[in-house]
Amino acid sequence: MNLQQGGAVHAHPPTIAAPEYAMSGQDFDRVCEMIRRHAGIALNPSKKSMVYSRLARRLRATGMRSFTEYLDALEGGGPRADEEWQGFVNALTTNLTSFFREAHHFPILAEHLQRLRARERINIWCCAASTGEEPYSIAMTAQEAFAGAARSVRILATDIDTAVLATARSASYRDEQVARVDGDRVRRFFLRGSGANEGWVRVRPEVCGMVTFRQLNLLDTAWPLRPGFDAIFCRNVMIYFDKPTQYGLLRRFAPLLNPGGLLFVGHSENFAQARDVFQLLGKTVYEVNPGAACRLTSRPGNA
């Protein structure tokens, strides 16, 4: 503290640490273009501090000295560029999820499954699986709909982020992650840890066995999928895409659905621009516009 004339006491202004790396406007614009091109994610200027904090970790991990050097290395290719592209995408994707999130969808799914109960196989695609809560919630709903005999239901759960898929495959969660799940469901579908695993729960094997996890980028020109899905969950994903990208994805979803199949989307997503492809049934659930089915063709991959 300094004593000034007149006896006034003034504190030194706080010291503000300089950022570890400088991020220029050009660097941020490059990041926005690269993640849009590679993953379809549209970032606005308000996300600059988030982008800085997340990518700074990648600079430390790779030993890069600046954002320019890091982005040049990504775009320039090289022996580890493909691996780091995944690190880049993982850093910038948002993975907000929970069990039975947007709960109004699950009774609708249960009724839909009941209508299909005579089917030899029922296929569902969850295309933003994140850390697994959503596909496991779908599997639990199927177990409830079929009184535990849901062997005909198969759920493909995909995500662009390999790190969250690893968590999903582990099927292990902190107690607080199931705190809002109905107690009967917790007892029926989870195993509680003890000893070193106290404070954790694990999804029961009969639920895990219904779900297959794979890495998939929705912007890939070909998906390793064939038509035949009875429901697609793509919730709170397309809000990060621009309208033309959304429309293109919806046109690709439609031919993958069986007749009467349902598309579940997030509560804040509206696809009025795609009425020629999907029609709203209500509560952010869509079905293929009957007039569109004959005009659309799928582009399945080789798996």
C-alpha positions as CSV (number, residue, x, y, z in Angstrom):
1,M,0.0,0.0,0.0
2,N,1.1,3.6,-0.7
3,L,0.8,6.5,1.7
4,Q,-0.1,9.6,-0.3
5,Q,-0.2,13.3,0.7
6,G,-3.2,14.1,2.9
7,G,-3.0,10.7,4.6
8,A,-5.1,8.9,1.9
9,V,-4.3,5.2,1.5
10,H,-4.5,3.7,-2.0
11,A,-4.1,0.0,-2.9
12,H,-2.1,-0.9,-6.0
13,P,-4.3,-1.9,-8.9
14,P,-4.5,-5.7,-9.1
15,T,-2.0,-7.4,-11.3
16,I,-3.6,-9.1,-14.3
17,A,-1.7,-12.0,-15.6
18,A,-0.9,-12.0,-19.3
19,P,-2.5,-14.8,-21.3
20,E,-0.3,-17.8,-21.7
21,Y,-0.7,-17.7,-25.5
22,A,-1.8,-14.8,-27.7
23,M,-4.9,-15.5,-29.8
24,S,-5.4,-13.0,-32.6
25,G,-8.6,-12.3,-34.4
26,Q,-7.2,-14.2,-37.4
27,D,-6.5,-17.2,-35.2
28,F,-10.0,-17.2,-33.9
29,D,-11.5,-16.9,-37.4
30,R,-9.4,-19.8,-38.5
31,V,-10.6,-22.0,-35.6
32,C,-14.2,-21.1,-36.5
33,E,-13.7,-22.0,-40.1
34,M,-11.8,-25.2,-39.3
35,I,-14.4,-26.5,-36.8
36,R,-17.3,-25.5,-39.1
37,R,-15.7,-27.3,-42.1
38,H,-14.7,-30.4,-40.1
39,A,-17.6,-30.8,-37.7
40,G,-20.4,-28.4,-38.8
41,I,-20.2,-26.4,-35.6
42,A,-20.9,-22.7,-36.0
43,L,-19.1,-20.6,-33.3
44,N,-19.9,-16.9,-32.7
45,P,-17.5,-14.3,-31.4
46,S,-18.9,-14.6,-27.8
47,K,-17.2,-18.1,-27.7
48,K,-13.7,-16.7,-28.0
49,S,-12.7,-17.1,-24.4
50,M,-14.1,-20.7,-24.4
51,V,-12.2,-21.5,-27.5
52,Y,-9.0,-20.1,-26.0
53,S,-9.3,-22.0,-22.7
54,R,-10.1,-25.3,-24.4
55,L,-7.5,-25.1,-27.2
56,A,-4.8,-23.8,-24.8
57,R,-4.8,-27.3,-23.3
58,R,-4.1,-28.8,-26.7
59,L,-1.2,-26.4,-27.2
60,R,0.3,-27.5,-23.9
61,A,-0.3,-31.2,-24.7
62,T,1.4,-30.9,-28.1
63,G,4.2,-28.5,-27.1
64,M,3.1,-25.8,-29.6
65,R,4.2,-22.3,-28.9
66,S,1.3,-20.4,-30.5
67,F,-2.1,-20.8,-31.9
68,T,-0.8,-20.0,-35.4
69,E,1.8,-22.8,-35.1
70,Y,-0.9,-25.2,-33.8
71,L,-3.4,-24.5,-36.6
72,D,-0.7,-24.6,-39.3
73,A,0.3,-28.0,-38.0
74,L,-3.3,-29.2,-38.2
75,E,-3.8,-27.9,-41.7
76,G,-0.4,-29.0,-42.9
77,G,-0.9,-32.7,-42.2
78,G,1.9,-34.8,-40.9
79,P,2.3,-38.0,-39.0
80,R,0.2,-36.9,-36.0
81,A,-2.2,-34.5,-37.6
82,D,-5.1,-36.9,-38.0
83,E,-4.9,-37.8,-34.3
84,E,-4.7,-34.2,-33.3
85,W,-7.7,-33.3,-35.5
86,Q,-9.7,-35.6,-33.1
87,G,-8.2,-33.8,-30.1
88,F,-9.2,-30.4,-31.7
89,V,-12.8,-31.6,-32.3
90,N,-13.0,-33.2,-28.8
91,A,-11.9,-29.9,-27.2
92,L,-14.5,-27.8,-29.0
93,T,-17.6,-30.1,-28.8
94,T,-20.1,-29.5,-26.0
95,N,-21.4,-32.5,-24.2
96,L,-24.3,-31.5,-21.9
97,T,-26.5,-34.5,-21.2
98,S,-28.2,-36.5,-18.4
99,F,-30.4,-39.5,-17.9
100,F,-33.9,-39.1,-19.2
101,R,-33.2,-35.6,-20.3
102,E,-36.3,-34.0,-22.0
103,A,-38.4,-36.6,-20.3
104,H,-41.5,-36.1,-22.5
105,H,-39.9,-38.0,-25.3
106,F,-39.6,-41.3,-23.5
107,P,-43.3,-42.1,-23.0
108,I,-43.7,-41.3,-26.8
109,L,-40.9,-43.7,-27.5
110,A,-42.4,-46.4,-25.3
111,E,-45.7,-46.2,-27.1
112,H,-43.9,-46.3,-30.5
113,L,-42.1,-49.5,-29.4
114,Q,-45.3,-51.1,-28.2
115,R,-46.7,-50.7,-31.7
116,L,-43.6,-52.5,-33.1
117,R,-43.5,-55.3,-30.5
118,A,-44.2,-58.0,-33.1
119,R,-41.1,-57.0,-35.1
120,E,-38.2,-59.5,-35.0
121,R,-35.8,-56.5,-34.6
122,I,-36.2,-52.9,-33.8
123,N,-33.4,-50.5,-34.6
124,I,-32.8,-47.1,-33.1
125,W,-30.0,-44.6,-33.8
126,C,-28.8,-42.1,-31.2
127,C,-26.5,-39.9,-33.2
128,A,-25.2,-37.7,-30.4
129,A,-24.5,-40.3,-27.7
130,S,-22.1,-38.1,-25.7
131,T,-21.2,-39.9,-22.4
132,G,-23.9,-42.5,-22.8
133,E,-26.8,-41.2,-20.7
134,E,-29.2,-40.8,-23.7
135,P,-28.7,-44.2,-25.4
136,Y,-28.9,-46.0,-22.0
137,S,-32.1,-44.1,-21.2
138,I,-33.5,-45.3,-24.6
139,A,-32.5,-48.9,-23.7
140,M,-34.1,-48.6,-20.2
141,T,-37.3,-47.3,-21.8
142,A,-37.3,-50.4,-24.1
143,Q,-36.8,-52.6,-21.1
144,E,-39.8,-51.1,-19.5
145,A,-41.9,-51.2,-22.6
146,F,-41.3,-54.9,-23.0
147,A,-41.3,-55.9,-19.4
148,G,-37.6,-56.7,-19.5
149,A,-37.8,-58.8,-22.7
150,A,-36.3,-56.2,-25.0
151,R,-33.9,-58.5,-26.8
152,S,-35.2,-57.4,-30.2
153,V,-34.2,-53.7,-29.6
154,R,-30.8,-52.6,-30.9
155,I,-29.4,-49.1,-30.3
156,L,-26.6,-47.7,-32.4
157,A,-25.0,-44.8,-30.4
158,T,-22.6,-42.5,-32.2
159,D,-20.7,-39.4,-31.5
160,I,-17.9,-37.4,-33.1
161,D,-16.0,-37.1,-29.8
162,T,-13.9,-40.2,-29.0
163,A,-13.3,-39.1,-25.4
164,V,-17.0,-39.1,-24.4
165,L,-17.5,-42.4,-26.2
166,A,-14.9,-44.0,-23.9
167,T,-16.8,-42.8,-20.9
168,A,-20.1,-44.1,-22.4
169,R,-18.6,-47.5,-23.0
170,S,-17.5,-47.7,-19.4
171,A,-21.1,-47.3,-18.3
172,S,-20.0,-46.0,-14.9
173,Y,-21.3,-42.8,-13.4
174,R,-21.1,-40.8,-10.2
175,D,-24.0,-41.1,-7.8
176,E,-25.0,-37.5,-8.4
177,Q,-25.5,-38.3,-12.1
178,V,-28.4,-40.5,-11.2
179,A,-29.7,-38.4,-8.3
180,R,-32.7,-37.2,-10.4
181,V,-33.5,-40.6,-11.8
182,D,-36.6,-42.3,-10.3
183,G,-35.5,-44.6,-7.4
184,D,-37.1,-47.7,-8.9
185,R,-35.2,-47.2,-12.1
186,V,-31.9,-46.8,-10.3
187,R,-32.6,-50.0,-8.4
188,R,-33.6,-51.9,-11.6
189,F,-31.1,-50.6,-14.1
190,F,-27.9,-49.8,-12.1
191,L,-25.5,-51.6,-9.8
192,R,-24.1,-49.6,-6.9
193,G,-20.4,-49.7,-6.2
194,S,-18.9,-50.5,-2.8
195,G,-15.5,-50.3,-1.3
196,A,-13.1,-48.5,-3.7
197,N,-16.1,-48.0,-6.1
198,E,-18.4,-46.4,-3.5
199,G,-20.1,-43.3,-4.8
200,W,-20.3,-44.8,-8.3
201,V,-23.0,-46.7,-10.2
202,R,-22.8,-48.9,-13.3
203,V,-25.4,-49.6,-15.9
204,R,-26.5,-53.3,-15.7
205,P,-25.1,-55.6,-18.4
206,E,-28.6,-56.4,-19.8
207,V,-29.0,-52.7,-20.6
208,C,-25.4,-52.2,-21.9
209,G,-25.8,-55.2,-24.2
210,M,-28.5,-53.4,-26.2
211,V,-26.2,-50.5,-27.1
212,T,-23.3,-50.4,-29.6
213,F,-21.1,-47.3,-29.6
214,R,-19.2,-46.0,-32.6
215,Q,-17.4,-42.9,-33.6
216,L,-19.2,-41.0,-36.4
217,N,-19.0,-37.5,-37.8
218,L,-22.4,-36.4,-39.1
219,L,-20.6,-34.3,-41.8
220,D,-18.9,-37.3,-43.3
221,T,-19.9,-37.7,-46.9
222,A,-20.9,-41.4,-46.3
223,W,-22.2,-42.9,-43.2
224,P,-21.5,-46.6,-42.4
225,L,-25.3,-47.2,-42.1
226,R,-28.1,-48.9,-43.9
227,P,-31.8,-47.9,-43.9
228,G,-34.0,-49.6,-41.4
229,F,-34.2,-47.4,-38.3
230,D,-37.5,-47.2,-36.4
231,A,-36.4,-44.1,-34.5
232,I,-33.5,-41.6,-34.7
233,F,-32.6,-39.4,-31.8
234,C,-30.7,-36.3,-32.8
235,R,-31.3,-34.0,-29.9
236,N,-29.6,-30.6,-29.2
237,V,-27.1,-31.2,-32.0
238,M,-28.3,-29.3,-35.0
239,I,-28.6,-26.1,-33.0
240,Y,-24.8,-25.8,-33.6
241,F,-25.2,-26.1,-37.4
242,D,-26.4,-23.5,-39.9
243,K,-29.7,-23.9,-41.7
244,P,-28.3,-25.4,-45.0
245,T,-26.3,-28.0,-42.9
246,Q,-29.4,-28.8,-40.9
247,Y,-31.5,-29.3,-44.1
248,G,-28.9,-31.5,-45.6
249,L,-28.8,-33.7,-42.6
250,L,-32.5,-34.0,-42.4
251,R,-32.6,-35.1,-46.1
252,R,-30.1,-37.8,-45.2
253,F,-32.0,-39.0,-42.1
254,A,-35.3,-39.4,-43.8
255,P,-34.5,-42.4,-46.1
256,L,-32.8,-44.2,-43.2
257,L,-36.2,-44.4,-41.3
258,N,-38.6,-47.2,-41.8
259,P,-42.2,-46.2,-42.7
260,G,-43.7,-44.7,-39.5
261,G,-40.3,-44.1,-38.0
262,L,-39.8,-41.2,-35.7
263,L,-37.2,-38.4,-35.4
264,F,-36.7,-37.0,-31.9
265,V,-35.0,-33.6,-31.7
266,G,-34.1,-31.1,-29.0
267,H,-36.7,-28.8,-27.3
268,S,-35.2,-25.6,-28.9
269,E,-34.8,-27.0,-32.4
270,N,-37.3,-26.1,-35.1
271,F,-37.0,-27.3,-38.7
272,A,-39.7,-25.3,-40.4
273,Q,-37.3,-24.9,-43.4
274,A,-37.5,-28.7,-43.9
275,R,-41.3,-29.2,-44.1
276,D,-40.8,-30.9,-47.5
277,V,-38.8,-33.6,-45.7
278,F,-40.3,-33.9,-42.2
279,Q,-43.6,-33.0,-40.6
280,L,-44.0,-32.2,-36.9
281,L,-46.1,-34.6,-34.9
282,G,-45.8,-32.6,-31.7
283,K,-43.4,-32.2,-28.7
284,T,-40.4,-32.0,-31.0
285,V,-41.1,-35.4,-32.6
286,Y,-41.1,-35.6,-36.4
287,E,-42.0,-38.2,-39.1
288,V,-41.1,-38.2,-42.7
289,N,-43.4,-36.2,-44.9
290,P,-45.2,-38.9,-47.0
291,G,-44.6,-36.9,-50.1
292,A,-40.9,-36.8,-49.5
293,A,-40.2,-40.5,-49.1
294,C,-40.2,-41.3,-52.8
295,R,-37.9,-38.3,-53.6
296,L,-35.1,-39.0,-51.1
297,T,-32.4,-41.6,-51.4
298,S,-30.0,-42.7,-48.7
299,R,-26.3,-42.9,-49.0
300,P,-25.4,-45.9,-46.9
301,G,-21.8,-46.9,-46.3
302,N,-20.2,-50.3,-46.4
303,A,-21.0,-51.6,-43.0
